[in-house]
Amino acid sequence: MIEKIINEIKTQLEENKPALEQEQKQRMYNIINPDIDDYEIFGIKTADTEKIVKRIHDKFDCTYNDATEIYRILSRYNIEEYKFAAFLFLNRFKKYFSGDTINVFHEAYFNHCHTWSVCDSTSIRVIGPFLAKKGNELLARKTIDEWSDSENLWIKRASMVILLKITMVHKDFEEEQVFNLVEKMFNHVEWNYIEKGIGWLLKTCSKYKPDLIMNYLIKNKERLSRLILRYASEKLPKDKRAFVLKK
């Protein structure tokens, strides 16, 4: 059954590939910016990929273990839409998620993640919502702490994206956890996606505690990059943002 499901997902994705000009393909490739050369992007909208996944999920009577194996196999392909289909399919079994599921995602990130889009979408749509659930607080903290210590770019970035998603769900955050994570990331700002992740996390937090974030930005203004300051202050009131960005 696993092979049948995988083949059907692949077939339907292939059949739904839009006809793109070379210039469109290159523009899309530049936006996604994979970290390997041998990477393919069909250009299928995520909503359309999700519809395909839903139809196939409804057609087959498979288990969570089947879905986990389907995720593992599809995520190994260096094709963007296969990776999206992989986590979208597994997410249809989210009521069975556990700490073991986090390990499955960690393995996929470590070995097979090559784009910010897969990293962020998996964190925002699947891992973050699961870890934000009541009763998962310790698992969430453990995951964020351990992933933030990784030397893998995408796992490290995912730790911030997961935390910002949890913040969005709860509309609140523990300032010590956020600032400790940001401080830890300062050692890796040579990675552009880490730098952007810091700004994104602080911007998300500013929606709920703007004064706290503004004070942090002002206090650390000299060591924060211009990019982080721009990202992080984006949701602040105009006058406060101007003050943060003032040279």
C-alpha positions in Angstrom: 0.0 0.0 0.0 2.8 2.4 0.9 4.3 2.1 -2.6 0.9 2.6 -4.2 0.2 5.8 -2.2 3.7 7.2 -3.0 3.3 6.4 -6.7 -0.1 8.0 -6.8 1.1 11.2 -5.1 4.1 11.4 -7.5 1.9 10.8 -10.5 -0.7 13.4 -9.5 2.0 16.0 -8.7 3.6 15.4 -12.1 0.3 15.8 -13.8 -0.4 19.1 -12.1 2.9 20.7 -12.9 2.2 24.2 -14.4 3.7 25.1 -17.8 6.3 27.7 -16.9 8.7 29.7 -19.0 12.4 29.3 -18.2 12.5 32.8 -16.8 9.6 32.0 -14.4 11.4 28.8 -13.3 14.6 30.7 -12.7 12.8 33.4 -10.7 11.1 30.8 -8.6 14.3 28.9 -8.1 16.1 32.1 -7.0 13.3 32.8 -4.4 13.4 29.3 -2.9 17.2 29.3 -3.2 18.0 25.6 -2.5 21.3 24.8 -0.8 22.1 22.1 -3.4 22.2 22.3 -7.2 20.3 19.1 -7.9 16.9 20.4 -6.7 13.7 20.6 -8.6 10.7 22.9 -8.1 7.5 22.2 -10.0 5.8 25.4 -9.1 2.5 23.8 -7.8 0.6 25.9 -5.3 0.7 24.5 -1.7 -3.2 24.5 -1.7 -3.2 22.3 -4.8 -0.7 19.9 -3.3 -2.8 19.7 -0.2 -5.9 18.9 -2.2 -4.0 16.1 -3.9 -2.8 14.7 -0.6 -6.4 14.9 0.9 -7.8 12.9 -2.1 -5.2 10.2 -1.8 -5.5 10.0 2.0 -9.3 9.6 1.7 -8.8 6.9 -1.0 -6.5 4.6 1.0 -7.0 3.1 4.5 -3.5 3.5 5.9 -2.1 3.8 9.4 0.1 6.3 11.1 3.1 4.0 10.7 2.4 3.9 7.0 2.1 7.6 6.9 5.4 8.0 8.7 7.2 5.7 6.2 5.6 7.6 3.3 6.9 10.9 4.8 10.4 9.4 5.2 10.5 8.2 1.6 9.0 11.3 -0.1 11.1 13.7 1.9 14.3 12.1 0.5 13.5 13.3 -3.0 15.1 16.5 -4.0 11.8 17.8 -5.3 10.1 20.6 -3.4 6.5 19.4 -4.0 7.3 15.8 -2.9 8.6 17.2 0.4 5.5 19.3 0.9 3.3 16.3 0.1 5.3 14.3 2.6 4.6 16.5 5.6 1.1 17.4 4.5 0.2 13.7 4.3 1.8 12.9 7.7 -0.1 15.8 9.2 -3.4 14.1 8.4 -2.4 11.7 11.2 -1.6 14.4 13.7 -3.8 12.9 16.5 -1.2 10.1 16.7 1.8 12.4 17.0 4.2 11.9 19.9 7.8 12.6 20.8 8.8 9.9 18.3 7.3 12.0 15.6 9.6 14.9 16.5 12.5 12.5 15.9 11.1 11.6 12.5 11.0 15.3 11.5 14.5 15.9 13.0 16.0 13.1 10.8 14.3 14.5 7.7 15.5 18.0 8.4 19.0 16.9 9.1 19.4 14.8 6.0 17.0 16.1 3.5 15.9 19.7 4.0 17.4 22.1 1.5 15.2 25.1 1.4 13.7 27.7 3.9 10.3 27.0 2.4 10.3 23.3 3.5 11.8 24.2 6.9 9.4 27.0 7.6 6.2 25.3 6.3 6.8 22.1 8.2 7.5 24.1 11.4 4.5 26.5 11.0 1.9 24.0 9.7 2.9 20.8 11.5 5.5 20.8 14.2 4.6 24.1 15.9 0.9 23.4 16.2 1.6 20.0 17.7 4.1 21.3 20.3 1.8 24.2 21.1 -0.9 21.8 22.4 -1.6 21.6 26.1 0.4 18.9 27.7 3.3 19.3 25.2 5.1 22.1 27.1 8.1 20.0 28.2 8.5 18.3 24.8 8.3 21.8 23.1 11.0 23.2 25.3 13.2 20.1 24.9 12.8 20.2 21.1 13.6 23.9 20.8 16.6 23.6 23.2 18.0 20.6 21.4 17.4 21.8 17.9 18.8 25.2 18.6 22.1 23.5 19.5 22.3 21.7 16.2 25.1 22.6 13.7 22.6 22.0 10.9 21.3 25.3 9.4 17.7 24.2 8.9 17.3 22.5 12.3 18.7 25.5 14.0 16.3 27.8 12.0 13.4 25.5 12.7 13.9 25.9 16.5 13.1 29.6 16.1 10.2 29.1 13.7 8.6 26.5 16.0 8.9 28.9 18.9 7.3 31.8 17.0 4.4 29.5 15.9 3.9 28.5 19.5 3.9 32.2 20.4 1.3 32.8 17.7 -0.9 30.0 19.0 -0.7 31.1 22.7 -0.6 34.9 21.9 2.1 35.0 24.5 5.7 33.9 25.2 8.2 33.4 28.0 10.6 36.3 27.5 13.5 34.4 29.1 13.1 31.6 26.6 12.9 33.9 23.6 15.8 36.1 24.5 18.0 33.1 25.5 17.3 31.6 22.1 18.1 34.8 20.3 21.4 35.1 22.3 22.3 31.6 21.3 21.7 32.4 17.6 24.0 35.4 17.7 27.0 33.0 17.2 25.5 32.0 13.8 24.4 35.2 12.1 26.8 34.5 9.3 24.0 32.3 8.0 21.5 34.7 6.4 18.6 32.5 7.3 19.5 32.5 10.9 19.8 36.3 10.9 16.3 36.5 9.2 15.0 34.0 11.7 16.0 36.1 14.7 14.2 39.1 13.2 11.1 37.1 12.4 10.9 35.6 15.9 11.3 39.1 17.5 8.8 40.6 15.1 6.2 37.9 16.1 6.8 38.5 19.8 6.4 42.2 19.2 2.7 41.7 18.3 2.0 40.6 21.9 4.6 42.6 24.0 5.7 45.5 21.8 7.3 47.5 24.6 9.4 44.5 25.8 10.7 43.9 22.3 11.3 47.5 21.6 13.4 47.9 24.8 15.4 44.8 23.8 16.1 46.2 20.4 17.2 49.5 21.7 19.3 48.0 24.4 21.1 45.7 21.9 21.0 48.1 19.0 24.7 48.3 18.5 25.2 44.5 18.1 22.1 43.8 16.2 22.4 43.9 12.4 20.4 46.3 10.3 18.5 43.4 8.8 17.5 42.1 12.3 16.4 45.5 13.4 14.3 46.0 10.2 12.6 42.7 10.5 12.1 42.8 14.3 10.6 46.3 14.3 8.3 45.9 11.4 5.1 45.5 13.5 6.0 48.2 16.0 4.1 51.6 15.9 5.7 53.9 13.3 7.2 56.3 15.8 8.7 53.5 17.8 10.1 51.7 14.7 11.7 55.0 13.6 13.4 55.3 17.0 14.7 51.7 16.8 16.1 52.3 13.2 17.5 55.7 13.9 21.3 55.6 13.4 
